[in-house]
Amino acid sequence: MPRERARVSGQFYPESPDQLKETIEGMVDEKAEKEEVIGLISPHAGYIYSGPVAGAVISRIKFKDTFIIMGPNHTGMGRPLSIMTEGVWKTPLGEIEIDSELAKQILATSRLLKEDSIAHQFEHSIEVQLPFLQYFKRDIKLVPIILSYSTGATYKEIGRGLAKAIKDLDREVVIIASSDMTHYEPQESAQRKDTQAIEAILDLDEDELLKRVDKLNISMCGY
């Protein structure tokens, strides 16, 4: 089942292409120094809330032809660990084709990911990243992956499968983890918790991150 239209345009971000471009223009820094990155975390709330953060992050990356975007499953629909390998995703700024060659290679190397478009049909966490990417580069491709809450061992195995597929095809990609941080807490406690999570991420210590999320009850999406 292809995604035949943008699902959250007019809700999370403007539906009008001109208004959307104007909104994004006010949230990005086109003069920012570009960095070579393998992956990044970008929030996925409505642009009025998280757009400036997403814009600041995406402004600083050197673009590749393909973006692997991993998001949580907010709807509960479909398979919990899913990938789409064919089709297009639409936004008011145009269509983004799925990188079928890479997506199918990831599916072939992963024991856990399953082909399933249902989980992606109404999910916003991947879609809201796309207009920011299109603003800078229209001819990109996408590999969309939905990851519901699971174990550290599961995430690691999926990560190894991604790495193998990327290496097998000798691809240069950017991986985006679409996740909001602490929800519905006062600024002071949210900042304290998020700092703990960010420290573990910067240390590339996924086990410690999961421990802190559990111990401190950090309401990051996807955990």
N, C-alpha and C positions, 0 to 999 in steps of 0.2 A: 504494500500500500504506500504510494508515494505521498510526500507532503505537498499537497497541491497549492497551498497558499501559506503566507505568514500567519501564525496563530495568535501572536500577541502584539502585532502592530495596532496602534490606536489605543493600546492599554499600557504596555511597558515603554513604548517609544512611539513617536509620531507616525501616522499612517501616510501622510503626504511626503513624497520623496524630497521635495524642496525644503519642507519644514524639518524633515529628518536630517538632511545634510546640514542645515543651519544649526540645528541642535548639537550635532556632533562637532561641528566646527568650533563651537564655543567650549567644548570639553577636551579638545586635543591640543597638542603643542607640535605644530608641524616643523618647528625649528629645533626640536629636541635632538640631542645626540643619539644616534642609533647604536644599539648593542646587538652582538651576536648572542642569541639565546636558544637553548634547547626547549625550555618550558617556562611557563608562567602561571600564576593564579590570577583570575579576573572575576570580579563579582557579577551577579546576574539579577539584581533587583531592577525596578523601574529606573529609567535613566535619571529621573529627577533625584533619586537617592544615590545610586552607585555609578552613574555615568561619568562623573569627573574622575573617579578612581580608575575605571576601565579605560577611559580616554588617555589618562596619564601613562598607564602601563603600555598600552598598545602603541602610543606615540613613540616609544623608545626602542622598539624592536626592529631588527632587520628582517624584512619579510622573506619568506620562502614561498614556493608554489603551492604547498599543501599544509593545511592545519588539521591536526588531530585534536578534536575538542571533546573532552570528557565532562559529562554533567551528571548530576544526581537525578533520580526519578521522583518528581514531586507528585505525580498523578497516581502512581501505583499500577499503571497499565502495563501490559506486556511483560516480557522476560526481564528479570532483575539485572542481568549482565548482558547487554545487547549491543549490536552493531548494525548499521545499515551499510550495504555494499553497493547499492545502485540507486540512481535517481538524482533529483535536484532539490535543494532547499531554496525557498523564495523569501525575499524581503522586498520592501518598497524600492530598494536600490538595485534590484535585479535578481538573477538566479545564480546559485553556486552549485556546481556539479560535484557529486561525490567522486572522490578518487577511487574508482572501482578496483583498479589493479592493486593498490596498497591495501584497501579495505579487505579485499578477498584474501590477500596474503596474510593479513593479521588474523582473519577468521581461520585460515588453514593452520596457523601456528599456535592458536589458542585453544586449549581444552575447555575453557570456561565461557568465553564469549559465544553468543548465539546470534544468528541472523534473525532480526526482528524489527520491523518498522513500527509496530503498534506502540511500543514504549516511547517512540519519538514523536508521535502524532501531535500531542498537545503539550509537550514539554518545552518550557521557555528557556531553560538554562543554557542551552546551546544556541538557540535562535538569537538571543539578545547580544551575543558576541559578534554576530555576522555583519551588521551594518558598520560597526567600527572598522572591521577588516576591509569591507568593501569601500569605505571612504578613502582608504590609502591605496588599495589595489583591487581592481575589479576581477582580474582573471586568476583568482585563486581556486583551489579545490579543497574539499572537506572530507574528513573521515569522522562521522559522529558516533560517539560511544556513550551509552548510558550505564552508570555503575550505581546500583542500589547499595545500601549498607551491607557490608560483608566483613570478612576477617582480614587481618594484615597479610596472612599467607595467600589469600585470594588475590589481593591487590598486587602483591609481589609477583605472583605467577602471571597475571595479566601484563604487568610491566615487562617481564622477561619476554613474553610473546610479542609485545609491541617492538621491543628493541631488536629482536631477531628478524621480524618482518621488515623493519626499516633498513637493517643491515643487509638482508638478503637482496633487497631491491636497490641498495646503494642510494637511498633517498636522503635529501635534506628536508626536514620538516620542523615545524614549531608545534609543541604540545601545549594546549591550554586546558588547565583544570578550572572549570567554572564552579566557583564556590563562594558563597557569602560567608562572612565570619559570624561572630556572636550576634544573636537576634534578641530584640525586645528586652534589653537590660540597660541600666543607666550607663552613661558614657564611661565613668570611672571603672566600673567592674568589667565592662566590655573591653576596654583598652587593656586592663590587667590580664584578662584571659587571652585575648588575641595576641598579646606580646609573648605569652608562654607558647602558644601554638606556632607563631612565626619564628621564634628562636629554634624550635625543633626542626622546622622546615629548612631554615638556613643552614642548619647543621647536617642536612640530608639524612636525618634520623627518623625514619618513618615509624619505627616501633615506639620511640619516645613520643612522637606526635600523637599516636593513638592512645598511649597511656595518659597523656595530659588531657586529651579530649574527654576521655572517660572519667578521670579523676576530678577534673575541674568542671565537668558538665558543660563543655564548650559546644554551643549549638551551631557548629559549622555545617553547612549543607553537605550531605554525602557521608556523614560520619554518625 
